[in-house]
């Protein structure tokens, strides 16, 4: 989680420079272009293939597991080479699919940037492969810190070539390569680096069969991205960048407080399913409680402080150069899109772990149906809410669909795994009581304190809001006897006792 925090913090630095160093015509075009490799990123990287690989890998002995990873690595090299060639040629068609016939984004620039940035897919796919192998072996340090390399390389190149579109796209490609390269020493150190060369492994078929329905689900989610992109193109200029910005803050909260623990528990659940089936339910409950404990206050912070968060992170250059900074309307739209997404952090966070229980069991029909339902409901809500509420309608559509998906997953997984659904429900109510009361008091405190104008005023508001809510949440959690806080308190008292005795 510390590594993920560093990667998300440097990611926010990267994207704040993206907003502040490049004109809106470039940021809107790049936001569209970057979605093209991302259409396939979840298939070949963080999505279907990786989720299918981990449980199969954990069920093999060390020698066979290494052979399987070598076969998958060779397959990824081949598939990515073909995709880069094919879709670089097809860039105009892909961009037209995303934008439609008319809109406010520079079509020619979007096509050019798509061709330049598409190799990012190959780099990030190989990086995700390295992450998957290391995480399956419960070696989390390298994968957690690798995205920092991507962000730092990108930041350096953005600062070197400010305002220039093509170097911006190349910066992301170089960053993706760096993210893969920094994990190589960890693969070599633990004897996990795969042998190069075209080869097949019998269990690779199992990985691909399991990944097939997951790929279909992921593809459906990418259809949703196409729908959102086309809707955003009908809204005012800057909407593409604004929704991109809001999604970055959502990704920050989910990456730190959901995806990091979910990946750790996913590997452990896979091991439990193979070797200690009686421990599965307890491990799942522990992971769900931890994610619930972290995501409830994190989401409320985004809901309370959208303007302060956006201005503090994406417009800090005005603290030194008041005449510079991000386009004010883009910042305002970013905050409008961000606020509703705060309420999506909790359901999406828990769904990240709940849906992985199906992958551990090598069952794909139910998660396929649930994910497809989520996509359909989200698309319908986008179409209904965006014309009336603008960019906020997209965020509300995603949030409402996320809660629906979470409810279905919780009911199904609770019935099948018998991890104590009623007890977990009581725990969730206690968490929300503590987080909700802390948020109300923090809101009143922020209303009572006068803040100055400009960046320092927004930064002071963000600093006070985060500090107050975290302290109040901790105190209320202790009063309500939340187990996570009680354990921390006991450990602190033990350390103090040992120190006094020494």
N, C-alpha and C positions, 0 to 999 in steps of 0.2 A: 504493500500500500504506500510506503514511503517513496519507492521508485515510481509508482504510478502518479503520486502527487507531484514529483519532480517533472515527470513527462507532461502532465497536464498543465503545470505552471509554465513550463517552457513553450508548450503548445499555445497557451493564451498569449505569451509574448510574441510568438510567431504570428498569430492572427491579429494581434493589435497592430503590429507593423504592417501586415497585409492591408488593414483598413486605413492606416495613417500615411503610408508611403506610396500608395498607388491610387490613381484616380478611379472614380466610380465606374467608368466605362470598362476599365481593366478588371476590377473586382467582380462586376456582374458577369463578364464574359468568362473569367476564370472559374467562378462558382459553378457555371454551367459545364465548362470543359472538364472540371475535376470530377463531376458526377459520372462521366463516361467510364473511366477506369473503375470507379466505385460501383458501377453496375455489375462488375465481375469480381470485385474485391471480396465480397462476402462469400462468393462461390469458391474461390481459390485460396483465400486467406483466412480471415477471422471467422468465416461462416461455416458452410456445409462441410467442406472437406476436413477442416481441423476438428470440428465436433464429431465427425464420424471416425476420425483417426485415433483419438485418444483412448476410447474404451477398447478398441481392437488391439491397440499397441499394449495396453496394460494387461491384457489377457494372455500375452505371449511371454516366453522365456527371453532372456537377454539377447541371445544370438539371433533368434528368429525376429525379435522386435527390431534389431538393427538392420536385418535384411529387408524387413518391411519398410523401414524409413528410407533405405536406399532406393527401393523401387518407387516409392512415392516421390522422392526428390527428383529422380530421373523423369518421371511422368510430368511433374510440374515444369521442369525445364522445357520439355517438348511442347506442352500445351501453351505455355506463356509465349514461346517463340512464334507459334502459329497465330495466337491472338494479336500480338503486337503487329505482325505483318498485315493480318486481315483487317483489323479495325483502324489501323492508321489510314488505310486506303478508304475505309467506309466512314471516315470522320464526318463528312458533310451530311450523310444520311442520318447518322446518330444525333448530330446536333439539331437537325431539322425535326427529328422525332421528339426531342426534348422541348424545343421552342415553339413548334407549330409554324404557321405561315407568317404571322405578324407578331411583333412584340418590341420591347424596348432594349433588348440585348443586341450588341454588334455581332451579327451572324458570322461574318468573315473572320473576325478576331477569335470568336469562340471555336471555329473550326481549326484555325492555326494553333491555338493553345491546346486543343484536344490532341492533335498529332504530336505535339512536343511532350505533353505530360503523360501520354498513354503508357510509355515504358515504366512509369511508376508502378503499374500493376505487377509487372514481373518482379521488380525489386521487393515490393511489399509481400508478394506471395512467398518468395523464398524466405523472407524475414519471418512470416507467420509460420512457415514450416519449422524453422529453428525454434521459434517460441513453443510450438506444439510439442516437439520432442522434449525440450527442456522442462516444460510444465508437466508432461506426462511422467517424467522422472522426478517430479517435485523439486526441480531446481529453478527457483523463481527469481533469483537475483538478476541474472542476465536479461531475461525477457522483460522484467519490470523496468529496467533502466535503458533498454535499447531504444525506445522511442525518443529519449532525450537526445540521442545522436541525430535522429531525423530532424528534430526541431532546431538544434543548434546549427547544423549545417545549413538548413533553410534560412535561418535568421541571418547568418553571416552573408549569404549570397543575396538576400533581399536588401541588406544594408549596403552591399557593394554595388548593386544595380537598382537603386530606387526608381520607381515609376515605370520601369521597362517590363513589358508583358512577357516576352519570350524568356528572358532570364528568370522571371518569376516561376514559370512552368519548369524550367530546367532545375531550379533550386529544389523543387519537391522531388524530382527524379533523383538527384544526387543525395538528398536526405534519405530517401527510401533505400538506396544502395548502402549508405552508412549504417542504417538500422540493421541490415542483414550482416554487414561485415563485423560489427562490434560483438555479435553473438558467436562468431566463429571460434574465438578462444575458449568459450565455455563448452561448445560442442567437442572441441579437440581435447580439452582438459578431462572431461568425463567420458571420453571414448565413445562419443555419440555421433561423430561426423560421418555421414553416409559415404559409401563408395560410389564414384561416378561410373556411368555406363548404363545402357539400356538393359533392364532386367525385369523380371516379373516375380511376384511372390503370391502364393495361393491366397493369403489373407488380404491382399490388395483388392481382390474381387469383393470381399466382404465390406471393405471400406467404401468402395465405389457404389455397391448396392445400397448401403446405408446412407451414403451421401446423395443418392439420386433424388429421393423425395425431399431431402433437406434443400437440395439445389432448386427444386421446383418451388419450394416455399420461399427461398431467398429471392428467386427470380420474380415471384409475385410481389415481394416487398419492393423490389426495384421498379416494378410497374407503378407502384404507389409513388416512388420518387419522381418518375416521369410525370405523373398526374400533378404532383405538387409543383414541379418546375414549370409546367405549362400554365397552371393557375397563377403562379407568381409572376409570370411574364405578362399577364393581363393586368396586373396591379401597377402602382406607380413605380417610377424608376428608383432603384435602390432596394427593392423588395427581395431580389435574389440574394444580395449580400446580407441583408438584414436577417432573413430566415437562416442563412448559413451561419451567421453570428450566434443567433439564439440556440441553434443546434449544437454549437461548440460548448456553450455553457451547460447544456443538458448532458453532453458527452463528458464534460469535466466531472459533474456530480456522479454520473453512472460509472464512469471509469474508475474513480477512486473508491466509491462506497458500494458498488455493486459488482462490476465486472472483475475487479481484482479478487475479492473474496470468493466470487462464484467460480472463477477459474481454479483457485486453490481447492475449493470443496469439490469441484468436478473431478479433479484428479483423485482425491481421496475417496469419493463415492465410487469411482470406477474400480479402485482397489478393493473397497468394501464389497462390492457386488461380486468380485472374483474370488476373494479370500475370506471375508468376514461378513457374510450377509446379515447376521444378527445386529451388526453395528450400523447398518445403512440408515435406518430411521433416526437414530440418535444423531448421526453426523448431519443428516439433512435438516433436522430441527435446529441444531446448533447454527448451521449456516444461515437458515432463514431468519432466525432471531437476530443474528449479527447484522445482516443486511437491513432488516426492518429498523433496528436501533440506529443505524447510520443514515439511512435514506430519508426518514421522516423529517428530521430537522434540516437536512441539506435541501430538500425540496421547498420547505417553507422559507428558507433564506432567499431562494430565487424568486419566490412569490412576493416577498416583502421588499426586496431590494433590486428590482430589475434595472431602474435608471442608474442607481449607484454602481451596480456591477458593470453595466455596459460602459458608462462614462469612465469609471476608474481603470478598467482594463483596456478599453479600445480607444481612449482619447487622452492618454497620459502625456502625450507630447505637448499639449496645451499648457501644462504646468511650467514648461520651459520656453515655449514659443506660442503665446496666446493667439497669434494670427494663423497658426497652422492647425492641424488636427483633421479628424474624420468629418465627412459631410454631416451636418447636424440632423438632417432629415433621416439619413440612414441610421444614425444612432437612436433617434426616437422610434423608428420602426423596429429596430432590434430589441428595444426594451418592451415594446408592445407585444412582440412575438414571444419574448422570453417569459413574461409573468405567468401565463397559463401553463407553460411547460414545467414550472416548479411543482405542480400537482401531479405530473406524470412520473416524477423521479421514483416515488415509492412503488407504484405498481410495476413499472418497467424494471426496477431494480430487483424485486422479488421474482418476477417472471424469468429473469436471466438464469436463476438457479432452478426454479421449478421446471422449466422446459428441458433443462439438461438431464433431469432424471429419466426422461424418455430415451435420450440418446444413450445413457448408461445401460439401459435395459435393451438397447438395440430395437426399440419400437418407434416407428415413424408415422404410422397412420394417424394417430391422435394428434401429435404436434403439428402434422401437416394440415389437418382439418382446422385446428385452432388458429394456426398462423394465417391460413387462407381466410378464415372468418375475420380475423383482425384486419387484414388488408382490405377486404371488401367493405367492412364497416367504416374503416378510416377513409377510404375513397368516397363513400357516400356522404360522410360527414364533411369532408373537404368541399364537395360540390354544393352541399346545402349551406354551410356556414361561411365560406369564403366570400360569396357575393354580398352577404349582409354585413359581415364583421371584418372583411379584409384579411390582412395577414394574421390577425389574432384568431380568425376563424379556423385557419389551418392548425394552429397550436391547440385550440380547444378540441378540434376533431381528433387529433392525435391523443390528447389526454383522456377524452371520454372512451375512445377505443381501447386505450391501455388499461383502464380500470376494468372494462368488460373482459378483456383477455385474462387479466390477473384473477378475476373471480372464477372463471371457468377452470383455469389451471390449478388454482388452490383446491377447488372441490374435487377435481379428478385425482390429483396427486395425493391429497389427504386421504381419500378413500382407498387408494391402492397401496400406499406406503405405510399408512397407519402411524404417522409420526406424532399424533396428538393434536388434532385439528382444533378442538375446543380450547385446549390449553394455549395453543398458539394464538387463537383469536383473542383470548383474554390478555395475552402479552401485547398484541398489537394495539388493543384499546388503551392499555396503560402507556405504551410508547406515544401514541397520538395525544393522549391527555397531557403528558409532560411536554411534548413538543408544541401542542396547540396553546397551552397556557403561557409557555415561554415566548411564543410568537406574538401573542396578544400584548403582553407586557412590553416586549421589545418595540412593537408598533407604537404604543402609547409613548414610550420613551423617545422614540425618534420624532414623533410629532411635537414633543415638548421642548426639544433641544434645537436652538437656532443654528443653522449651518450657513457658512459663507457661500458665496457664488463661485462658479468655476470648478476646476478639477479638484482643488483641495477640499471644497465643500462636499463634493460627491464622495471623495475618498474618506473623509471623516465620517460621513454617514455610513459607508460600507463597513469601516473599521468598528464603529460603535455598534452597529447592528449585528455583525457577526460575533463580536465579543459578548454582547449582552445575551443574545439567544443561546450561545454555547454554555455560558456560565449558568443561566437560569435553567436550561435543560438538564445540566448535570445536577444541580441542586434539587430540582423537582424529581429527577430520576432516582436520586438517593432517597428522597422522602417517600416515593412510591415503591421503593425497593426493587428497582430494575436490576436483574442479576449481573449484567455486564458492568454496571457502575459499582455494585457491591464488591465484585471481584477485584476491580481496580483499587477500590478503597482498602480492601484487606491486604492486597499486595503492597500498597503504599505504607500501611501500618507495620507490616512485617519488615520492610526495608528500613523504616525508621527505628524499629526495635533493634534490629541487627546493628545499625549504625551506633545507637546509644550504648549497646553492650560493648561494641568495639572501642 
